[in-house]
């Protein structure tokens, strides 16, 4: 199979591999989306709803509903913006920071599997990930 790598073949194989490795499907996908929101709030603190929506490329109404869930879960807090009383500032709570610091459960499983690879194989994976990260969106 070496040397016959078309973009469509690689994309298909990669998608299958992501699923096999416990990629973001079902509940794991929802957790991944919550994690993305938490990371956006952390990156932009104090964040506004529109800033977070822009960062995660979702509409403000959907992000507002998702932030409501995070607020009820005690992961995000809304505080009045001192510069604009009509706007609320979003900040992570200590619990929200803790949730961000914890690797997703799927990552721990993958990490355990990766520890079984040779150093040369880990380097090859690292190079592949670097290439994927550079792909245009």
Secondary structure, 3 states (H helix, E strand, C coil): CCCCCCHHHHHHHHHHHHHHCCCCCCHHHHHHHHHHHHHHHHHHCCECHHHHHHHHCCCHHHHHHHHHHHHHCCCEEEEEECCEEEEEEEEECHHHHHHHHCCCHHHHHHHHHHCCCCHHHHHHHHHHHHHHHCCCC
